[in-house]
Structures are given as C-alpha cells and as structure tokens.
C-alpha cells in the first residue's frame, strides 16, 4: 500500500477492473463504524450460496467493478453500474479506512467516467440515505445534484433516500 494509507492519491492512480471473487470476498470483510455499518455486506459465503448481489457470477460480471490502486493493486472500493432504461444508477463503496478523508469526489468522478465509457448516452444517477451527509457532500463535489427524495423498502424496513443526478462540474 502507499506510504500514506489514508490518502492513496488522486483517481488518476486508480483503475477500474472487473470484480473477481477475491475482490468480492474482501469487500464482504469490510466493516464500517456506526452509523455507516448499514453498508456492511453479508458474509461472502452467504452471498455466494444465495447468488445475490456480487455473489452471483453473472451479475458480478455484468454490473460490478473493483477500483484498485494501480501502484500496488490494493482494493480501494467497488461499484455497481445498475442499468435502468436510459439511466445508469451507481452503487458504490470505498474501503472504510479511506472514508471521510476528502478523496470521495475523486473516487466518484472516476466512476462517472466509467459509466460514461460503458453507456455514453445514459443519464447517471445514484441514491443516498438522507442522513448520510458525508456521502451527499462528496457526490455534490463530484457534480451530482439532488433531484428527488422518497421512501423505499430496504432489508431493514422503509428508509428515506435522495436521488442525485450527475450534471457535471
């Protein structure tokens, strides 16, 4: 890993690659501190057995990507490029020890570039829990604008979300 583990550098040092099983297994070991622990994944063996999310090899290959540090190959984060008619919805997470250090906007801009490469004609959006101000600020700095707020069902019950659409910087 880079000498400064908390700040791996600009997104130009990061690379988007297909998510493999090793990446997926590592992501499942990540543990976010409260209140961000709602973003913790189920154990890898559970996702794999149930073939859900990136535990489904076909879905992982079509929609998921790993973001690695080009210098040392360390996993920085991951993304889902979820297709909706005319829209690519981003789902994303950075490694917990990298969150909150101001590198989120660079991370998100890299994912926008990848979404544009995959489907240049699509609008790009994402959802964020309304209480997650830290993520919302990173998304705004990356060029997203809040366009809607709504409630939707989650495994933990109904939650309020903002929808944010990429409008450039």
N, CA, C and O atoms as a DFTB+ gen file, in Angstrom:
676 C
 N C O
     1  1       0.845      -1.182       0.000
     2  2       0.000       0.000       0.000
     3  2       0.882       1.234       0.000
     4  3       2.039       1.156       0.411
     5  1       0.369       2.367      -0.447
     6  2       1.116       3.617      -0.417
     7  2       1.566       3.920       0.991
     8  3       0.986       3.419       1.955
     9  1       2.595       4.736       1.117
    10  2       3.117       5.054       2.445
    11  2       2.084       5.767       3.294
    12  3       2.070       5.592       4.513
    13  1       1.228       6.557       2.694
    14  2       0.153       7.211       3.431
    15  2      -1.134       6.464       3.136
    16  3      -1.835       6.792       2.178
    17  1      -1.455       5.461       3.948
    18  2      -2.604       4.590       3.686
    19  2      -3.923       5.330       3.698
    20  3      -4.881       4.871       3.075
    21  1      -4.009       6.463       4.386
    22  2      -5.266       7.190       4.474
    23  2      -5.534       8.027       3.225
    24  3      -6.675       8.418       2.981
    25  1      -4.509       8.305       2.437
    26  2      -4.696       9.143       1.260
    27  2      -3.949       8.540       0.085
    28  3      -2.801       8.904      -0.169
    29  1      -4.590       7.610      -0.644
    30  2      -3.901       6.906      -1.705
    31  2      -3.612       7.755      -2.931
    32  3      -2.985       7.271      -3.874
    33  1      -4.044       8.994      -2.945
    34  2      -3.739       9.859      -4.068
    35  2      -4.922      10.077      -4.976
    36  3      -6.021       9.596      -4.699
    37  1      -4.707      10.802      -6.062
    38  2      -5.793      11.133      -6.969
    39  2      -6.288       9.919      -7.725
    40  3      -5.605       8.900      -7.826
    41  1      -7.484      10.055      -8.248
    42  2      -8.103       8.961      -9.001
    43  2      -7.256       8.545     -10.195
    44  3      -7.417       7.436     -10.706
    45  1      -6.354       9.415     -10.651
    46  2      -5.509       9.040     -11.781
    47  2      -4.621       7.848     -11.436
    48  3      -4.108       7.182     -12.335
    49  1      -4.433       7.569     -10.140
    50  2      -3.667       6.415      -9.711
    51  2      -4.536       5.200      -9.463
    52  3      -4.040       4.160      -9.029
    53  1      -5.817       5.316      -9.732
    54  2      -6.761       4.225      -9.516
    55  2      -7.228       3.692     -10.856
    56  3      -7.229       4.397     -11.865
    57  1      -7.618       2.447     -10.840
    58  2      -8.038       1.784     -12.074
    59  2      -9.311       0.986     -11.816
    60  3      -9.440       0.333     -10.781
    61  1     -10.246       1.041     -12.754
    62  2     -11.478       0.256     -12.690
    63  2     -11.225      -1.063     -13.418
    64  3     -10.836      -1.077     -14.585
    65  1     -11.451      -2.168     -12.710
    66  2     -11.221      -3.502     -13.275
    67  2     -12.439      -4.379     -12.983
    68  3     -13.227      -4.056     -12.094
    69  1     -12.605      -5.469     -13.706
    70  2     -13.708      -6.382     -13.384
    71  2     -13.563      -6.894     -11.948
    72  3     -12.461      -7.206     -11.498
    73  1     -14.685      -6.976     -11.241
    74  2     -14.655      -7.508      -9.878
    75  2     -14.543      -9.026      -9.949
    76  3     -15.357      -9.689     -10.592
    77  1     -13.530      -9.568      -9.285
    78  2     -13.387     -11.019      -9.233
    79  2     -13.801     -11.523      -7.849
    80  3     -14.165     -10.734      -6.978
    81  1     -13.742     -12.838      -7.655
    82  2     -14.163     -13.416      -6.376
    83  2     -13.311     -12.924      -5.216
    84  3     -13.827     -12.723      -4.117
    85  1     -12.017     -12.725      -5.439
    86  2     -11.145     -12.258      -4.362
    87  2     -11.546     -10.855      -3.919
    88  3     -11.576     -10.563      -2.724
    89  1     -11.854      -9.987      -4.884
    90  2     -12.330      -8.638      -4.540
    91  2     -13.621      -8.732      -3.735
    92  3     -13.771      -8.082      -2.701
    93  1     -14.552      -9.554      -4.226
    94  2     -15.857      -9.675      -3.571
    95  2     -15.714     -10.187      -2.148
    96  3     -16.373      -9.694      -1.233
    97  1     -14.863     -11.164      -1.970
    98  2     -14.641     -11.714      -0.629
    99  2     -14.040     -10.663       0.297
   100  3     -14.422     -10.570       1.464
   101  1     -13.109      -9.879      -0.213
   102  2     -12.502      -8.809       0.592
   103  2     -13.534      -7.756       0.985
   104  3     -13.569      -7.317       2.134
   105  1     -14.368      -7.355       0.039
   106  2     -15.412      -6.362       0.313
   107  2     -16.330      -6.837       1.439
   108  3     -16.755      -6.045       2.280
   109  1     -16.627      -8.117       1.446
   110  2     -17.507      -8.668       2.483
   111  2     -16.871      -8.619       3.873
   112  3     -17.579      -8.677       4.879
   113  1     -15.559      -8.513       3.934
   114  2     -14.878      -8.407       5.233
   115  2     -14.809      -6.964       5.736
   116  3     -14.509      -6.733       6.907
   117  1     -15.085      -5.994       4.864
   118  2     -15.042      -4.601       5.307
   119  2     -16.088      -4.366       6.386
   120  3     -17.197      -4.894       6.301
   121  1     -15.750      -3.590       7.384
   122  2     -16.683      -3.245       8.453
   123  2     -16.657      -1.744       8.681
   124  3     -15.641      -1.163       9.061
   125  1     -17.809      -1.140       8.437
   126  2     -17.984       0.291       8.643
   127  2     -18.449       0.535      10.081
   128  3     -19.213      -0.252      10.640
   129  1     -17.980       1.631      10.666
   130  2     -18.394       2.004      12.022
   131  2     -19.769       2.646      11.971
   132  3     -20.124       3.270      10.972
   133  1     -20.562       2.498      13.057
   134  2     -21.879       3.144      13.109
   135  2     -21.748       4.650      12.898
   136  3     -20.775       5.242      13.364
   137  1     -22.682       5.278      12.220
   138  2     -23.927       4.725      11.698
   139  2     -23.782       4.105      10.306
   140  3     -24.762       3.631       9.730
   141  1     -22.559       4.107       9.767
   142  2     -22.313       3.614       8.413
   143  2     -22.325       2.093       8.327
   144  3     -22.190       1.534       7.239
   145  1     -22.486       1.422       9.456
   146  2     -22.495      -0.038       9.457
   147  2     -23.680      -0.628       8.688
   148  3     -23.703      -1.830       8.420
   149  1     -24.656       0.197       8.333
   150  2     -25.748      -0.288       7.475
   151  2     -25.221      -0.700       6.095
   152  3     -25.902      -1.403       5.349
   153  1     -24.007      -0.258       5.767
   154  2     -23.401      -0.586       4.473
   155  2     -22.561      -1.863       4.525
   156  3     -21.998      -2.264       3.507
   157  1     -22.465      -2.505       5.683
   158  2     -21.733      -3.773       5.772
   159  2     -22.458      -4.836       4.955
   160  3     -23.684      -4.933       4.984
   161  1     -21.687      -5.621       4.237
   162  2     -22.251      -6.706       3.436
   163  2     -22.399      -7.972       4.268
   164  3     -21.768      -8.134       5.312
   165  1     -23.241      -8.853       3.779
   166  2     -23.352     -10.188       4.359
   167  2     -22.025     -10.913       4.123
   168  3     -21.245     -10.500       3.264
   169  1     -21.761     -11.975       4.864
   170  2     -20.543     -12.759       4.608
   171  2     -20.500     -13.270       3.166
   172  3     -21.532     -13.577       2.570
   173  1     -19.291     -13.355       2.624
   174  2     -19.104     -13.797       1.251
   175  2     -19.771     -15.147       0.991
   176  3     -20.425     -15.320      -0.037
   177  1     -19.617     -16.091       1.894
   178  2     -20.206     -17.416       1.690
   179  2     -21.730     -17.336       1.549
   180  3     -22.329     -18.115       0.808
   181  1     -22.345     -16.403       2.255
   182  2     -23.805     -16.226       2.156
   183  2     -24.179     -15.668       0.786
   184  3     -25.078     -16.191       0.127
   185  1     -23.492     -14.605       0.351
   186  2     -23.790     -14.013      -0.969
   187  2     -23.552     -15.029      -2.083
   188  3     -24.324     -15.113      -3.038
   189  1     -22.485     -15.788      -1.949
   190  2     -22.143     -16.783      -2.966
   191  2     -23.184     -17.914      -2.993
   192  3     -23.640     -18.318      -4.063
   193  1     -23.552     -18.416      -1.815
   194  2     -24.517     -19.522      -1.741
   195  2     -25.877     -19.111      -2.290
   196  3     -26.523     -19.876      -3.007
   197  1     -26.311     -17.885      -1.946
   198  2     -27.618     -17.401      -2.392
   199  2     -27.576     -16.802      -3.801
   200  3     -28.614     -16.504      -4.392
   201  1     -26.363     -16.631      -4.325
   202  2     -26.158     -15.996      -5.629
   203  2     -26.903     -14.674      -5.726
   204  3     -27.690     -14.448      -6.645
   205  1     -26.633     -13.802      -4.750
   206  2     -27.215     -12.465      -4.746
   207  2     -26.104     -11.422      -4.785
   208  3     -24.972     -11.665      -4.370
   209  1     -26.473     -10.247      -5.302
   210  2     -25.517      -9.149      -5.449
   211  2     -24.283      -9.659      -6.194
   212  3     -24.415     -10.374      -7.188
   213  1     -23.090      -9.303      -5.727
   214  2     -21.884      -9.746      -6.431
   215  2     -21.530     -11.197      -6.134
   216  3     -20.502     -11.683      -6.606
   217  1     -22.359     -11.904      -5.362
   218  2     -22.224     -13.340      -5.177
   219  2     -22.749     -14.127      -6.373
   220  3     -22.497     -15.326      -6.493
   221  1     -23.475     -13.453      -7.252
   222  2     -23.968     -14.038      -8.498
   223  2     -22.917     -13.771      -9.574
   224  3     -22.736     -12.617      -9.963
   225  1     -22.220     -14.790     -10.067
   226  2     -21.145     -14.565     -11.036
   227  2     -21.578     -13.794     -12.280
   228  3     -20.834     -12.950     -12.780
   229  1     -22.776     -14.081     -12.778
   230  2     -23.263     -13.390     -13.980
   231  2     -23.494     -11.907     -13.691
   232  3     -23.064     -11.048     -14.460
   233  1     -24.171     -11.610     -12.588
   234  2     -24.428     -10.220     -12.208
   235  2     -23.121      -9.492     -11.910
   236  3     -22.939      -8.343     -12.312
   237  1     -22.218     -10.159     -11.208
   238  2     -20.918      -9.553     -10.897
   239  2     -20.202      -9.164     -12.185
   240  3     -19.645      -8.071     -12.286
   241  1     -20.219     -10.059     -13.169
   242  2     -19.544      -9.777     -14.437
   243  2     -20.186      -8.670     -15.239
   244  3     -19.495      -7.924     -15.933
   245  1     -21.506      -8.551     -15.155
   246  2     -22.230      -7.550     -15.952
   247  2     -22.263      -6.173     -15.296
   248  3     -22.200      -5.161     -15.993
   249  1     -22.361      -6.118     -13.965
   250  2     -22.648      -4.847     -13.310
   251  2     -21.587      -4.347     -12.329
   252  3     -21.557      -3.154     -12.029
   253  1     -20.727      -5.213     -11.826
   254  2     -19.809      -4.812     -10.757
   255  2     -18.395      -4.608     -11.262
   256  3     -17.949      -5.251     -12.212
   257  1     -17.699      -3.689     -10.597
   258  2     -16.297      -3.425     -10.892
   259  2     -15.566      -3.157      -9.582
   260  3     -16.151      -2.676      -8.612
   261  1     -14.292      -3.474      -9.576
   262  2     -13.424      -3.157      -8.444
   263  2     -12.580      -1.955      -8.838
   264  3     -12.232      -1.786     -10.006
   265  1     -12.256      -1.125      -7.861
   266  2     -11.369       0.002      -8.090
   267  2     -10.110      -0.293      -7.294
   268  3     -10.145      -0.459      -6.075
   269  1      -8.999      -0.354      -8.014
   270  2      -7.739      -0.702      -7.375
   271  2      -6.731       0.427      -7.533
   272  3      -6.830       1.249      -8.444
   273  1      -5.772       0.448      -6.638
   274  2      -4.639       1.359      -6.732
   275  2      -3.683       0.755      -7.754
   276  3      -3.231      -0.377      -7.583
   277  1      -3.371       1.500      -8.815
   278  2      -2.521       0.959      -9.884
   279  2      -1.113       0.648      -9.406
   280  3      -0.456      -0.238      -9.954
   281  1      -0.643       1.362      -8.397
   282  2       0.725       1.171      -7.926
   283  2       0.915      -0.159      -7.211
   284  3       1.889      -0.867      -7.463
   285  1      -0.011      -0.501      -6.323
   286  2       0.190      -1.702      -5.511
   287  2      -0.918      -2.739      -5.645
   288  3      -0.849      -3.798      -5.022
   289  1      -1.946      -2.448      -6.455
   290  2      -3.020      -3.399      -6.667
   291  2      -4.022      -3.514      -5.527
   292  3      -4.932      -4.342      -5.586
   293  1      -3.865      -2.689      -4.483
   294  2      -4.776      -2.729      -3.339
   295  2      -6.183      -2.316      -3.754
   296  3      -6.358      -1.410      -4.569
   297  1      -7.179      -2.985      -3.189
   298  2      -8.575      -2.656      -3.454
   299  2      -8.929      -1.357      -2.721
   300  3      -8.763      -1.255      -1.505
   301  1      -9.416      -0.376      -3.472
   302  2      -9.794       0.930      -2.934
   303  2     -11.299       0.993      -2.693
   304  3     -11.765       1.618      -1.740
   305  1     -12.051       0.333      -3.574
   306  2     -13.501       0.367      -3.482
   307  2     -14.115      -0.482      -4.576
   308  3     -13.432      -1.219      -5.287
   309  1     -15.428      -0.351      -4.685
   310  2     -16.116      -1.076      -5.747
   311  2     -17.337      -0.274      -6.181
   312  3     -17.764       0.667      -5.512
   313  1     -17.881      -0.678      -7.321
   314  2     -19.059      -0.005      -7.854
   315  2     -19.963      -1.011      -8.547
   316  3     -19.533      -2.044      -9.060
   317  1     -21.240      -0.652      -8.532
   318  2     -22.225      -1.360      -9.337
   319  2     -22.751      -0.357     -10.352
   320  3     -23.092       0.771      -9.997
   321  1     -22.816      -0.762     -11.604
   322  2     -23.373       0.050     -12.680
   323  2     -24.709      -0.589     -13.044
   324  3     -24.788      -1.426     -13.943
   325  1     -25.749      -0.182     -12.334
   326  2     -27.064      -0.812     -12.457
   327  2     -27.820      -0.190     -13.625
   328  3     -28.062       1.017     -13.629
   329  1     -28.195      -0.995     -14.615
   330  2     -28.879      -0.456     -15.793
   331  2     -30.382      -0.271     -15.563
   332  3     -31.084      -1.184     -15.130
   333  1     -30.839       0.924     -15.865
   334  2     -32.258       1.251     -15.924
   335  2     -32.438       1.867     -17.308
   336  3     -31.480       2.432     -17.835
   337  1     -33.586       1.788     -17.905
   338  2     -33.765       2.313     -19.258
   339  2     -33.339       3.787     -19.301
   340  3     -33.948       4.643     -18.659
   341  1     -32.276       4.062     -20.076
   342  2     -31.784       5.422     -20.251
   343  2     -30.971       5.966     -19.084
   344  3     -30.537       7.117     -19.118
   345  1     -30.761       5.156     -18.058
   346  2     -30.053       5.610     -16.855
   347  2     -29.088       4.524     -16.396
   348  3     -29.407       3.336     -16.439
   349  1     -27.914       4.940     -15.959
   350  2     -27.016       4.056     -15.220
   351  2     -27.038       4.538     -13.777
   352  3     -26.656       5.671     -13.484
   353  1     -27.487       3.671     -12.879
   354  2     -27.510       4.008     -11.446
   355  2     -26.245       3.456     -10.809
   356  3     -25.955       2.263     -10.894
   357  1     -25.507       4.338     -10.175
   358  2     -24.292       3.935      -9.484
   359  2     -24.602       3.480      -8.070
   360  3     -25.349       4.129      -7.338
   361  1     -24.020       2.369      -7.708
   362  2     -23.941       1.939      -6.323
   363  2     -22.450       1.868      -6.034
   364  3     -21.696       1.386      -6.880
   365  1     -22.002       2.318      -4.898
   366  2     -20.567       2.391      -4.682
   367  2     -20.208       2.321      -3.219
   368  3     -21.021       2.611      -2.340
   369  1     -18.978       1.931      -2.977
   370  2     -18.424       1.950      -1.626
   371  2     -16.911       2.054      -1.715
   372  3     -16.269       1.419      -2.552
   373  1     -16.366       2.867      -0.835
   374  2     -14.919       2.935      -0.657
   375  2     -14.558       2.125       0.580
   376  3     -15.368       1.975       1.496
   377  1     -13.360       1.616       0.598
   378  2     -12.857       0.883       1.761
   379  2     -13.033       1.766       3.007
   380  3     -12.723       2.957       2.963
   381  1     -13.521       1.201       4.101
   382  2     -13.863       2.003       5.283
   383  2     -12.750       2.921       5.788
   384  3     -13.029       4.044       6.208
   385  1     -11.502       2.469       5.756
   386  2     -10.417       3.311       6.284
   387  2     -10.103       4.503       5.384
   388  3      -9.325       5.375       5.772
   389  1     -10.692       4.557       4.191
   390  2     -10.477       5.677       3.278
   391  2     -11.607       6.702       3.332
   392  3     -11.466       7.806       2.805
   393  1     -12.714       6.351       3.957
   394  2     -13.885       7.230       4.003
   395  2     -13.647       8.411       4.947
   396  3     -13.039       8.270       6.008
   397  1     -14.143       9.574       4.530
   398  2     -14.073      10.757       5.375
   399  2     -12.792      11.552       5.244
   400  3     -12.589      12.512       5.987
   401  1     -11.910      11.175       4.307
   402  2     -10.637      11.872       4.151
   403  2     -10.593      12.826       2.962
   404  3      -9.527      13.333       2.612
   405  1     -11.752      13.077       2.333
   406  2     -11.797      14.041       1.239
   407  2     -11.474      13.488      -0.129
   408  3     -11.388      14.255      -1.088
   409  1     -11.291      12.186      -0.256
   410  2     -10.972      11.612      -1.566
   411  2     -12.210      11.076      -2.280
   412  3     -12.124      10.612      -3.417
   413  1     -13.353      11.140      -1.614
   414  2     -14.595      10.643      -2.201
   415  2     -14.949      11.247      -3.549
   416  3     -15.305      10.514      -4.471
   417  1     -14.859      12.601      -3.693
   418  2     -15.211      13.178      -5.002
   419  2     -14.367      12.630      -6.154
   420  3     -14.893      12.403      -7.244
   421  1     -13.065      12.413      -5.932
   422  2     -12.219      11.833      -6.985
   423  2     -12.652      10.424      -7.313
   424  3     -12.682      10.029      -8.479
   425  1     -12.987       9.664      -6.286
   426  2     -13.469       8.295      -6.463
   427  2     -14.742       8.294      -7.304
   428  3     -14.866       7.515      -8.249
   429  1     -15.679       9.161      -6.960
   430  2     -16.967       9.221      -7.665
   431  2     -16.777       9.683      -9.105
   432  3     -17.426       9.151     -10.005
   433  1     -15.910      10.655      -9.344
   434  2     -15.658      11.117     -10.719
   435  2     -15.088       9.993     -11.583
   436  3     -15.423       9.890     -12.763
   437  1     -14.236       9.155     -11.008
   438  2     -13.713       8.012     -11.746
   439  2     -14.851       7.070     -12.164
   440  3     -14.853       6.539     -13.275
   441  1     -15.807       6.875     -11.265
   442  2     -16.948       6.002     -11.572
   443  2     -17.853       6.618     -12.629
   444  3     -18.412       5.901     -13.460
   445  1     -18.003       7.938     -12.605
   446  2     -18.772       8.628     -13.645
   447  2     -18.101       8.408     -15.005
   448  3     -18.774       8.124     -15.996
   449  1     -16.775       8.539     -15.044
   450  2     -16.041       8.303     -16.298
   451  2     -16.286       6.881     -16.807
   452  3     -16.480       6.670     -18.004
   453  1     -16.276       5.918     -15.900
   454  2     -16.510       4.525     -16.300
   455  2     -17.943       4.322     -16.782
   456  3     -18.176       3.620     -17.766
   457  1     -18.901       4.933     -16.094
   458  2     -20.305       4.828     -16.523
   459  2     -20.472       5.428     -17.916
   460  3     -21.182       4.869     -18.751
   461  1     -19.818       6.568     -18.170
   462  2     -19.882       7.203     -19.497
   463  2     -19.248       6.298     -20.553
   464  3     -19.756       6.192     -21.669
   465  1     -18.140       5.649     -20.201
   466  2     -17.482       4.747     -21.145
   467  2     -18.408       3.581     -21.495
   468  3     -18.480       3.171     -22.653
   469  1     -19.119       3.047     -20.494
   470  2     -19.995       1.897     -20.695
   471  2     -21.246       2.259     -21.489
   472  3     -21.631       1.535     -22.406
   473  1     -21.872       3.362     -21.144
   474  2     -23.115       3.776     -21.806
   475  2     -23.123       5.299     -21.916
   476  3     -23.714       5.981     -21.079
   477  1     -22.470       5.827     -22.942
   478  2     -22.303       7.282     -23.058
   479  2     -23.611       8.065     -23.154
   480  3     -23.660       9.239     -22.787
   481  1     -24.651       7.431     -23.637
   482  2     -25.923       8.124     -23.821
   483  2     -26.750       8.200     -22.541
   484  3     -27.680       9.003     -22.462
   485  1     -26.432       7.388     -21.546
   486  2     -27.251       7.301     -20.338
   487  2     -27.059       8.488     -19.391
   488  3     -25.969       9.047     -19.270
   489  1     -28.144       8.846     -18.733
   490  2     -28.062       9.720     -17.572
   491  2     -27.423       8.880     -16.458
   492  3     -27.560       7.656     -16.451
   493  1     -26.737       9.523     -15.528
   494  2     -26.113       8.821     -14.412
   495  2     -26.723       9.342     -13.125
   496  3     -26.759      10.549     -12.884
   497  1     -27.205       8.417     -12.297
   498  2     -27.732       8.848     -11.004
   499  2     -27.283       7.898      -9.914
   500  3     -26.630       6.887     -10.173
   501  1     -27.645       8.240      -8.696
   502  2     -27.367       7.402      -7.536
   503  2     -28.360       7.736      -6.448
   504  3     -29.029       8.769      -6.487
   505  1     -28.446       6.843      -5.474
   506  2     -29.298       7.070      -4.310
   507  2     -28.413       7.150      -3.079
   508  3     -27.388       6.474      -2.988
   509  1     -28.824       7.989      -2.130
   510  2     -28.092       8.110      -0.876
   511  2     -29.108       8.274       0.253
   512  3     -30.064       9.041       0.139
   513  1     -28.886       7.543       1.340
   514  2     -29.745       7.709       2.509
   515  2     -29.688       9.167       2.957
   516  3     -28.611       9.762       2.993
   517  1     -30.832       9.742       3.296
   518  2     -30.860      11.187       3.573
   519  2     -29.979      11.591       4.751
   520  3     -29.527      12.735       4.797
   521  1     -29.722      10.712       5.687
   522  2     -28.888      11.061       6.833
   523  2     -27.402      11.060       6.505
   524  3     -26.606      11.567       7.296
   525  1     -26.998      10.501       5.350
   526  2     -25.584      10.376       5.020
   527  2     -25.055      11.656       4.361
   528  3     -24.810      11.706       3.155
   529  1     -24.891      12.668       5.183
   530  2     -24.432      13.982       4.713
   531  2     -23.025      13.896       4.128
   532  3     -22.729      14.557       3.133
   533  1     -22.161      13.092       4.734
   534  2     -20.782      12.954       4.252
   535  2     -20.775      12.500       2.799
   536  3     -20.070      13.085       1.976
   537  1     -21.552      11.460       2.466
   538  2     -21.605      10.974       1.084
   539  2     -22.253      12.007       0.173
   540  3     -21.787      12.243      -0.942
   541  1     -23.319      12.616       0.647
   542  2     -24.012      13.614      -0.188
   543  2     -23.068      14.740      -0.580
   544  3     -23.075      15.177      -1.731
   545  1     -22.267      15.208       0.343
   546  2     -21.302      16.284       0.026
   547  2     -20.274      15.829      -1.005
   548  3     -19.921      16.583      -1.911
   549  1     -19.797      14.597      -0.865
   550  2     -18.836      14.070      -1.851
   551  2     -19.474      14.005      -3.233
   552  3     -18.844      14.358      -4.230
   553  1     -20.725      13.552      -3.291
   554  2     -21.422      13.452      -4.572
   555  2     -21.633      14.834      -5.191
   556  3     -21.463      15.011      -6.397
   557  1     -21.999      15.801      -4.370
   558  2     -22.178      17.173      -4.874
   559  2     -20.867      17.723      -5.422
   560  3     -20.859      18.351      -6.481
   561  1     -19.761      17.498      -4.719
   562  2     -18.451      17.959      -5.193
   563  2     -18.046      17.273      -6.490
   564  3     -17.280      17.829      -7.277
   565  1     -18.558      16.067      -6.714
   566  2     -18.257      15.328      -7.939
   567  2     -19.166      15.724      -9.101
   568  3     -18.957      15.266     -10.225
   569  1     -20.180      16.573      -8.849
   570  2     -21.042      17.050      -9.925
   571  2     -22.468      16.546      -9.902
   572  3     -23.200      16.751     -10.870
   573  1     -22.892      15.888      -8.821
   574  2     -24.269      15.412      -8.710
   575  2     -25.144      16.466      -8.038
   576  3     -24.696      17.209      -7.165
   577  1     -26.397      16.510      -8.466
   578  2     -27.391      17.425      -7.894
   579  2     -28.569      16.617      -7.376
   580  3     -29.005      15.656      -8.010
   581  1     -29.080      17.018      -6.217
   582  2     -30.246      16.365      -5.629
   583  2     -31.462      16.694      -6.492
   584  3     -31.726      17.858      -6.792
   585  1     -32.200      15.652      -6.887
   586  2     -33.364      15.858      -7.751
   587  2     -34.666      15.339      -7.149
   588  3     -35.748      15.734      -7.583
   589  1     -34.573      14.456      -6.152
   590  2     -35.789      13.871      -5.606
   591  2     -35.485      13.269      -4.237
   592  3     -34.346      12.907      -3.939
   593  1     -36.516      13.170      -3.418
   594  2     -36.434      12.494      -2.124
   595  2     -37.649      11.595      -2.010
   596  3     -38.764      12.013      -2.323
   597  1     -37.445      10.369      -1.566
   598  2     -38.530       9.411      -1.498
   599  2     -38.203       8.325      -0.488
   600  3     -37.074       8.203      -0.011
   601  1     -39.224       7.543      -0.178
   602  2     -39.054       6.404       0.718
   603  2     -39.064       5.142      -0.113
   604  3     -39.850       5.001      -1.050
   605  1     -38.183       4.230       0.240
   606  2     -38.225       2.916      -0.410
   607  2     -37.867       1.843       0.606
   608  3     -37.238       2.103       1.632
   609  1     -38.287       0.638       0.285
   610  2     -38.069      -0.505       1.171
   611  2     -36.610      -0.939       1.130
   612  3     -35.993      -0.968       0.066
   613  1     -36.066      -1.276       2.292
   614  2     -34.730      -1.846       2.414
   615  2     -34.851      -3.104       3.275
   616  3     -35.912      -3.349       3.851
   617  1     -33.790      -3.904       3.374
   618  2     -33.863      -5.083       4.254
   619  2     -34.160      -4.716       5.716
   620  3     -34.655      -5.547       6.478
   621  1     -33.857      -3.478       6.100
   622  2     -34.114      -3.012       7.473
   623  2     -35.424      -2.254       7.606
   624  3     -35.683      -1.639       8.641
   625  1     -36.253      -2.292       6.567
   626  2     -37.518      -1.563       6.602
   627  2     -37.471      -0.337       5.709
   628  3     -36.467      -0.105       5.036
   629  1     -38.551       0.460       5.690
   630  2     -38.582       1.642       4.819
   631  2     -37.567       2.697       5.269
   632  3     -37.393       2.938       6.464
   633  1     -36.901       3.320       4.292
   634  2     -35.909       4.366       4.560
   635  2     -36.092       5.504       3.559
   636  3     -36.562       5.294       2.440
   637  1     -35.718       6.694       3.974
   638  2     -35.765       7.868       3.111
   639  2     -34.450       7.992       2.327
   640  3     -33.364       7.870       2.893
   641  1     -34.568       8.233       1.037
   642  2     -33.416       8.380       0.146
   643  2     -33.523       9.677      -0.650
   644  3     -34.615      10.166      -0.938
   645  1     -32.363      10.215      -0.995
   646  2     -32.262      11.263      -2.014
   647  2     -31.824      10.577      -3.297
   648  3     -31.007       9.657      -3.266
   649  1     -32.362      11.018      -4.418
   650  2     -31.850      10.645      -5.716
   651  2     -31.030      11.830      -6.199
   652  3     -31.481      12.973      -6.137
   653  1     -29.823      11.553      -6.680
   654  2     -28.954      12.598      -7.183
   655  2     -28.550      12.241      -8.611
   656  3     -28.224      11.092      -8.910
   657  1     -28.576      13.245      -9.486
   658  2     -28.277      13.048     -10.901
   659  2     -27.004      13.799     -11.256
   660  3     -26.805      14.940     -10.839
   661  1     -26.146      13.150     -12.027
   662  2     -24.906      13.786     -12.438
   663  2     -25.201      14.881     -13.453
   664  3     -25.869      14.660     -14.463
   665  1     -24.678      16.080     -13.151
   666  2     -24.873      17.216     -14.052
   667  2     -23.558      17.886     -14.392
   668  3     -23.543      18.982     -14.952
   669  1     -22.473      17.250     -14.063
   670  2     -21.152      17.786     -14.388
   671  2     -20.640      18.741     -13.337
   672  3     -21.352      19.109     -12.402
   673  1     -19.418      19.126     -13.502
   674  2     -18.804      20.037     -12.533
   675  2     -18.651      21.404     -13.108
   676  3     -18.152      22.305     -12.435
